[in-house]
Amino acid sequence: MGRDGADTVQTGGNGGVTMRIDLSKIVGMDVLALLTQAGHQAYVVGGPVRNALLGVAVSDLDVATDAKPERVMALAEAAGLKAVPTGIAHGTVTVVISGIGVEVTTFRRDVATDGRRAVVAFSDTIEDDARRRDFTMNALYADASGIVLDPLGGLPDLRARRVRFIDDASQRIREDYLRILRFFRFFAWYGDQTEGLDPDGLAACAALADGIDTLSKERVGAEMLKLLGALDPVQAVAAMVQSGVLMRVLPGASAGMLAVLVHLEAEHDIAPDPLRRLAALDGVETEMYFKLSKKQIIGLHIMRSEMESTRLPHHLGYLYGAERARDIILLRAAAFEQPVRQDDLSKAALGASAKFPLRAADLPHLKGPALGKALKSAEGAWIASQFTLSKDALITKSR
């Protein structure tokens, strides 16, 4: 096994090296056999190949082929497989195998683009298909036996963990302005932090940052959450600030807290959480710029409001649960550049497990508003005691 997570096999008399990766356990590889046995070219492309070479888990499968969409559907249906024309105008058919959808896309080249969507023409060559992709590390293909094809020379960039646009960076960005955010996201996940970001790519992102305004909130929000989910996105976000990109994405945001937060997470072995990190960026009215779920919006508001409150850790745990309370404790510590006390995390966990022992039936002498007021007062006293007051003591207090 080579250092990139691939077997290397010497071939020919010129000392060339063929890279081979193991994709045999990935659900959906039967799609390649289906196409190649019918006389077509078919390759796994992009993320699965990149991740396999890096020794990172492969979670999905994208297939590129010279077979036209109608042909893919006909072959799949003849084999008893479900085929869905999910993006047939752009050459994409989803073939379902064992409940897993495999996207199969015909080789294509861009005819026209407007920064969000492209008009494409089908092609017969892997080179055309590779040239329309974003980064060299994503223009890697593998056949059914796992042999890697590198039509644009992306392997050296992958080995160096260098995120580099294919050919002209500005042209690639103008084809889809989301590639600006993908540039920073891929650096956060796969880039060499000691070498920094590719200067040509960074310059192009800065020059074309106003194109981000044309993107939907859904696409921008999804991409930013993916970026913030990286183990250490600090350098990528700092570069977004310096290039003016973060201002376009989230006006009012500041990256000052993020580095401290990431350090505290690592210190306490706490997994990255994109929403917690988004709260640390402190953007103004985030939901105006990102499309977030109702649950995410509520969580963001809780974290930001409680960062500035004086509510104690046990109370936070009782109100929001252990994980959300932990997030608030981390954010408070990051804001004031202070350590996180293990005792605070323990108290938050205690609060999350606490059950208020008093019920309305325990106070039969009270009715209506008086009952509600008594229960609320008793609960406040019980929380203040850090859950030590007994049921009997609370009943006595309510009389």
Helices and strands as residue ranges (DSSP letters): E 7-11, E 16-20, H 30-36, E 42-45, H 47-54, E 62-65, H 69-78, E 82-87, G 88-90, E 92-97, E 100-106, E 108-113, E 118-122, H 126-131, G 136-138, E 141-142, E 148-149, H 155-159, H 169-175, H 178-190, H 199-207, G 209-214, H 217-228, H 234-243, H 245-249, H 256-267, H 274-281, G 286-288, H 294-307, H 313-320, H 322-335, H 342-353, G 360-362, H 368-384, H 391-398
